[in-house]
Amino acid sequence: MKIHIKNIGMLDEAEFEVGDLTLICGENNTGKTYATYSLYGYLDFIGDNPKPFLFELLLFVMNAYSDSMEIQDDKMQISIENFKNVLIHLSEILRKNFKNTLLEVLAGKEEDVENSVFEDDLLLKFSSFIQSANNEENLKKVSDFFKYSPTFELYEINNKTIIFNYEKSKKRFDERMQYNVDAKRQKFWLLLIGYIFSRLYPIPFILSTERTGATMFQKELDVNKNEIVEQISRANGKNIEETVFNVLNARYSRYPKPVKDNIYFVRELDEVAKQTSFIKKSEKENPLYKEIIELLCQVVGGKYIVSPEGIEFAPGAKQRVMKGKILVQRASSSVRSLLMLNYYVLHRAQIGDILMIDEPELNLHPKNQILVARLLALLVNAGIKVFITTHSDYIVRELSNCIMLKNLSVEQIEKFKKQGYSKEYGLESKKVKAYLAENIKRKNTLKVVKITQEQGIFMETFDEPIDTQNENQGLIFEEVIRSKGDSNDNNK
């Protein structure tokens, strides 16, 4: 997925490709967070249900292509050209509607997004992909794309038409739809577009840099129950729902959407803890998943518990906790920083998700930064996309190590067992995309960073300050030695 951004926050214009692992580095105030927040907001907007913008698409389809869509029994046939045009128009609708949502995502003012642009190429690429399904290889790819639908199946495709069989979805049509062709067409398109979205766009989960505050102050940020009761008592009986919404919205509207979503997530941890991620569910059968759980436990250094008293942390605990619990408000900043990552990996993660972390190194010792980088590599290999912004040379270098590790055989990797490596940590360079946020000709943009399988990530943004510091240390040390020498000479 390629993204084009223009005039979003401090990011003037940039293009970047989302890989299985994507990282953005750069100095402060160059737009890294805006790239992260806008992408998260866009994916969340697409995954949101219901999707109001789909009705705009349906209106377009019914007006422009209703007569060209043939329906016989439970089959819908449409020309490849018209199908392509529908996808192109859907892409335009997404771009226009998300611009209105971007204001909420960034918690900005209308003038902040007046000239903003955010667009991706997935629907356009998919339309070209459908058009190319005129040989055996491409036909299989198209068939594989649609084969996971629970409500319809691809019946036939050639260079002119595409036919879907909706026999699976009979029970989804009420009696009116069985005889109303237009209603049936609308239902077909809703199911089809919904499925295309679910296959093309990953479900996002974000850890903002404010995640420690969301953990620390979630009770204080939460809406006071007495406030709601008071507002309801003053409201007209017909407007209670609207009143509650306004109270909630007023409290949280000043925060960017990623921050609000972090607050909501922490508030719902008691429900989240009842769920099980695919990693936790299959850790005993899958060595990779087991490695993820063990490394996560090592990074966190204990166990979180949701109790009536609040969120508690038991240092050193792995399983059952009997004593030694402390509230996270009294725990270290690293405990608060890692809380949401812990619950995501154990309880929320699903294959195909995209995990987005703004500064994963937040409040972590360099040793733990290295371990977090390894954890991210494992998650990528488990089927979760990872998107990070970072100022940590430790994280970038460790990700480079994982890339280079992929060159080695199992026997060679065994030599590094004491260093904590196994074959599960190896990363393919083609899965990784890296960018440097920098100011070029007075415009903040993203520059592609070179990556090779043999040498990893060529991220040079850290080199200059590291070299300068080393040089300064050497100069100061030389001066210390010289001054001691002069002092000894004077004492003779």
N, C-alpha and C positions, 0 to 999 in steps of 0.2 A: 504494500500500500504506500503510494507516494502522496505526500501532503504539500500543498502550496499555501503559504501564509503571507498576508500583507497587512501591515498597520494594525497589529494586535499587541496592545501594551507597548513594551519597549522593543519589541521585535518588528523591525521595519519591513523586511521581506526575506523569505527563506523558503527553500524546498528541502525536504528530507524524506527518506524512505524508512518505513517502520520494518525492522527485521525481527527475527526471533529474539534477538537481544539488541537493543538500541541504547546508546549512551551519548549524552551531550555534556561536554565540558566547556569551560570558559570562565572569564573573570566575572565579577559581580556586575549586575545591571546591564547585561548584554542580551537578555530575553529568554534565558533557558526555561525559567518557570512558566512564562507565557506560552511557550511551545507545548509544555507539558499540560498545563491547565486547559488550553484550548482543545488539544487532542482528546483529553479525558472527557471534557464537556461534549464534544462531538460524538464520541462513541456512546456516551451515556444517553445523549439525545436520540440517537438511532435506536438504542435498545429499550428506550422508554415505552411503556404501554399504558394507555392506548397512544397511537401515533396520529395526532390530528392532521399532520401534513399528508397522510395517505388519502384522506378524503379529497384533497385538492388534486391528487394524482388520479383518483377514480373519476372525478368530474372531467378531467382532461381526456382520459381513456374513453369514457362513454361518449363524449362529444366527438372525438376525433376518429376513434377506431371501432366503435360499436358495430357498425355494419360489416366490418372486415373480419370480425371474430366469429367463426362458425362454431356452434354448439350442437352436438348430436349425442343424445343419451348423456353419458357422463364424460364426454371428450370435448376439449376446447382446442380449436386450431387457430393459429395466428401466423401471419407471414413473418419470416425472420427479420425483414426490413422494419415492419411495424413494431415488433418486439424490441428491436434495437432502439427505435425512436422513443418508445415508452421508457426504457432504461435511461436514455439521455435526458429526457424530460424529468425523470425522477431525480437525477443528479442535480439538475437546476433547482428543483423544488427544495431539495435538501440544503443546498447552498444558501438559498434565500431565507428559508425558515430558521436555519441555525444562526444566521446573523442576528435575528431577533432574540434568540436564546443566549447568545454570547454575552449580552449585557449582564444576565443573571450569573453566568459562569464566572465572570471576572469581578462581579459586584462593582461595576463601574458606572459611568454616566453615559447618556445616549451619545454625546459627542465623541466619547472614547471609541465607539465602534462604528461611527458613521461611515468611515472609509475602509472598514476592515474587510478582509477576504480570507475565507478558510474553505478549502476544497480538497477532495481526494479524487483518485483516478480509478477506484475499484469498479464502479458501475460501468464506466466507459470501457475499461479493460474486459469486463465480463461480457459486455455486448459484442465486442470484437471476438472474444473467445467463442461465443455462441455462433457467430457468423462463420467461424473457421471449422465448424464441426461437419466437414464434408469428406473426411477420410476416416479410416478405421481407428486410428490412434486418438484423434480428437473426439470422435464420437464416443469412445470409451470414457474419456475424461468428463465429457458432458453428462453421460449416464451415471458415472460415479458421483458427480456433484449432486444430482437430484435423488439418488437412491435412498437417502436417509429420511426423506419426508414421510411423516406418519399419515398424511391425508391425500397425497396424490403421487403419481409416478409419471415419468417420461415415457410416452407411448411410442413416439416416432419423431425423428428430426432428420431433415435433409437440407440442401442448400437454399430451399425456398420456404419451407414451413416447419413449425414446431407444434407438436400435438401432445397435450397432457391428458392423462386419464385420471379423473377425480372420483372413481368408483369408491375408493377408500373413504371419501368424505361424505357419503350419502347421509349418514346420521347427523352431519353438521348442518344439513339444509332443513329448514322447517317446511311445512306443507306449502306455504306461499311460494317459497323459492323453487320447489319442484316444478312449478308450472310457470313461474315468472322468469323469462330468459334474462332480462336485464339484471334482476336481483341475483341470479345465479352467476352472471358474468362478474358482478361486483364481488361476490364472495370468492370466486375463483382467484381474482386478482389480489384480494387481501391475503389469501392463503399463500399465493405464489410469491408476492413481494416480501411478506413476512418471513418466508423460508429463505429467500435469497439473502435478506439481511442477516439472518441467523448464521448462515454459512460463510458470508463474506467478512462480517465485522465481529471482532472479538468482544467479549464482555469485559469492561474495564473495572479495575479496583485500584484505588490510589491511596498512597501514604504521603500527605502533604508535609511540609516542614513544620507546620503547626500541630502535628500529631501529638507531640508531648503535651501541649497545652490542652488539646481536646481530651486527653486522658486525665490530666491533672485537674482541670476545672469544669469537667462536663456537668457536674451537678450544679455549679454556679451558673453555667451557661444555659442550663435547661430552663424551661418555662416554669415559673412558680405556679403551683396548682391553685393557690389562692387568687392569683391574678386572673386565671382563666375563669374561676367561679365568679369573681367579681364582674368581669366583663360580660359573662353570660347572663348574670342577674339583671344587668342593665339593658340587655339586647331585646329586641322584638322577638317573640317566640318563633317567627318564621325565618329569622336570620341567625339562628344559633350556630349552624355549621359555618356560615360565612364569618361570623365573629371569631370563632376558634381559629379559623385559618388566618385571619388578619393578625391575631395575637402572635401566633407562631411565626408568621412571615415577618412581622415587624421585628421580632427578636433576632432572627437569623439573616435577614436580608443584607446586613452590612458585611457578611462574610462571603468570600468566593465559594462557589459550589463545592470544590474539593474539600475545603475546610468544613463546611456544613455537613457534607457526607461523612467525614471522619467523626464529627460529633454524634451524628445519628448512629453510626456503627458502634461506637463505644456505649451509647445508651442501650443498645439492643444486644449486648454481649451475652446476656443470659439466654436469649433465643439462639444466637449464633452458636453458642457452645453446645447446643443440642444437635447441631448438624455435623456431618463428617465429610471431609474432603476426599477426593479420589486417592490422594496420597496416603492419608491416614487409614483409609478403608482397606488398602491393599499392601500395606507396608511389610507384612509377613511374607507375602508371595513375591515381592519385587525388590531386588537388592538396591536399585536406585532410590525407590521410595524410602526404604529403610535408612539409607545413607542421608537422605534429606531430613528425616525425623531426628536422627542422632546428631547431625550437625546443627540443626535448629536448637536442640536442647543444649548443646555446648555453647552456642552463641548467647542464648537467653540466660542460661545459668540458673535455671529454676523453673517453677511452675506457677502459672496464673490461676486464680480461682475467683469466680463471681459468687459473692455471698450477700446476704442481707445487709451486711455492713458496707458493702461496696466491692471494688475490685482489689483483690489481695494478691500478694506475691510471696512465694515460699522459696527462699534462696537454696539452691542445691538440690531441691526436690525434683524427682522425675515422675513418680506415679502418685500413690496415695499420700496425702498430706495430713499429718496429725498435729503438728505444732510448728512454731517458727514463722508464722504468717505475719506479714505487715501490709498495710494499705499502700497502694502504689503511690499515693501522695507523699509517703515517707520513704519510698524506695529511691534508688539512684535514677538519674536522668536517662541512663541507658535502658533501664527496665521499662520506663514509660515510652521511650522511643521505639522499642521492639514489640510492644504489646500487640498492636494491630497486625504486624507481620506474622506474629505467632498464631493469632486466631485465624488469619487468612489461610495460612499453610495447612493448619490442622482441621479447619472447619468449613472453609468457604471455597477453596480453590477447585476449579474444574478445568479439564483439558481444553485448550483453546483460548483460555482467558488471557488478558494482558494485565500484568501487574506493573503499576507505575509508581516509582518512588522518587520523590524530590529529596535529594541528598541522603542516600542510605547510610552515609557515615555519621549522621547526626548523633552527637554525644557518645560516640564509640571510640574506645582505645584503638590504636593502629592494629593490634593483634586481632581484635574483633572485626575491624574493617576488612581485613584479609579474609576472615572466615565468612563474612557476609557476601563478599565477592564470589567465593566458592559456592555458597548456597544459591546465589543467583544463577550460576552456571548449571548447577544441578536442576534447578527449576526449569530452565530452558530445555534441558535434555529430557525433562519429564513431560514436555508439551505445553508449557506456559510461556507466553511471550513476556519479555521483561523490558521495561522502558525506564531509564534512570537519568537524572542529571546529577553530576558529582563534581566536587572540588578535591576529591581524594586521589592522590597519586597511588596510594596503596591499593585502592580498588581497581584502578585502571591497570596497574602492573600485574595484579593477581589474575584479572581476566585475560591478560596477555599470556600469562603462564598457562592458563587452562587451554587457550588456543594452541600454544606450542606443544602442550602435552598430547594433543591429538595426533601429532606426528609419530609418537612412540608406540612400540608394540606393548602388549600386556607384560611381557617379560621385562622390558625396559622400565615400565612404570612401576614395577614391583620394587625397583631400586629406591624409589622415592616414597615407600610406604611409611617410613619414619616421619616424613614431612607431611603426612596426612593425605596423600594423593592415592587415587585408584582410577581405573579406566573410566568410571562414571563421570569424572570431572572434565574429560576432554571435550573441547568446543570446536565445532567446524567454523572456520573463518567466514565462510559464505553466509552463515546465519547471523553474523554480527554487522551492525551498522554503527559508525561512530562519527560525531560531528563536533566541531569547535565553534562555539558562539563567540563572535568577535565583531568589532566595529571596523568596517571597511568603507572608506570615503564618507565618513560621518553617518553610516547606516549600520544598524545592528542586523547581522545575518548569520547564517550557519554555513560553515565550510566543511566539506567532506574530508574525513581523516583516513589515511591509508591503513589498510589491514592486510596482513599476509599470514598464511598458515604457519610459515617458518619462524616469523619474528613477532607476530601478534599485532598490537595496536600502536601505531606511531603517533601518540598523543604528546606533542611537544610543548603544550602550554605550561606544563609544570617545570620544564627543564631550566628556563631562565631564572626563576626565583630560587630553585635548588642550587644551581651553579653559583648564583650571586651570593647566596648565604654561605656556601662552602668557601668561596673566594674571600668573603669578609672574615670568616672564621680564621682562615690561613693568615690573612694580613694582620689581624688582631693578635694572633698567637705569635707571629714573628716579632711584632712590636713589644709584646710581653717579654719574650726571650731577650730582645735587644736591651730593654730597660733594666732587666735583671743583670745583664752583662755589664752595663754602664755602672750600675749600683755596686757591683762587686769590684770594678776597677777603682771606683772612688774610695772604697773602704780599705784598699791596699795601702 
